Amino acid sequence: MSHPFSTLTPDLVLDAVESLGYLSDARVLALNSYENRVYQVGIEDETPLIAKFYRPDRWSDAAIREEHSFSAELAEHEVPVVAPLVRDGETLFEHGGFRFALFPRRGGRAPEPGNLDQLYRLGQLLGRMHAIGASRPFAHRETLAVDNFGHAALASLLDGGFVPRSLLPAYESVARDLLARLDELFARARYTSIRLHGDCHPGNLLHRDDAFHVVDLDDCRMGPAVQDLWMMLAGERHERLGQLAELVDGYQEFHDFAARELPLIEGLRALRLMHHSAWIARRWDDPAFPMAFPWFAGERYWGDQILALREQMAALNEEPLRLF
């Protein structure tokens, strides 16, 4: 089956890295990535580099360079972020028909769920990042909205016939009801879109040597600040309230947090659920996806999704999280 990365061989990866003047030791290790392809490449007598090959036709060159510029801007303000390496004033390169970038290798561990001390420090980090992100908008990257993360996601799933016929009426019904609620929620919400990480789950905020750093800005976009905070919260409501307090206390040392954005949390969670299903559907012709997500075509997955969307409908009727 033909797919965007069918010609991206280990030899091409090595050739691409060496085209920038590096001497590899011929060791290539594929890392866990589906949207793009990411490899650790050994370098003679030096620390290995991370080579990221962008999925063709996803982002424009301008959008990728804007991601890189945001990383560089954060780094210039001493926000700990893994920014792409610069060669001859450039960060985005082309080889063998693929666009790619190189990054320093920077490992670490994800935060511990519910660790209040870590949440305070994560809040400080996110506050620093958002203080820079709020200074000016993106020009070439999209904004997180109900249209692209919700309505377009549902259209992709229905048009592609991914929902099993036996569950299609139930899924479509709850999805459309939920989207109607989200349209209302976002229309009346008062928030300012800023430059965000966009995919700020705990695995993208890594801890090493008693400090956190930000990785993988591939999904950076415009949106409400709370989008980068809510995925740090876990557990029951009373636990999330305490976690939110610590997170925001740290955040507000560097950037004002608008509590009026808190009612968006469950709406953003719902959009993430729908967008994730659509993301898999849109990539189903890439052989890596059926292998990684074999359950996607089964009735159990879609039954679970129906339940999850119904739970989000119920969550939208509950009192939002609040700051004490």
Secondary structure, DSSP 8 states (H G I E B T S, - for coil): ---TTTT--HHHHHHHHHTTT--EEEEEEE-S-SSSEEEEEEETTEEEEEEEE--TTTS-HHHHHHHHHHHHHHHHTT--B-----BTTBS-EEETTEEEEEEE----B---TT-HHHHHHHHHHHHHHHHHHTTS--SSS-B--HIIIIIHHHHHHHHTT-S-TTTHHHHHHHHHHHHHHHHHHHHH-----EEE-S---GGGEEEETTEEEE---TT-EEE-GGGGTGGG--SSHHHHHHHHHHHHHHHTTTS---GGGGGGHHHHHHHHHHHHHHHHHHTTTSTHHHHH-GGGGSHHHHHHHHHHHHHHHHHHTS------
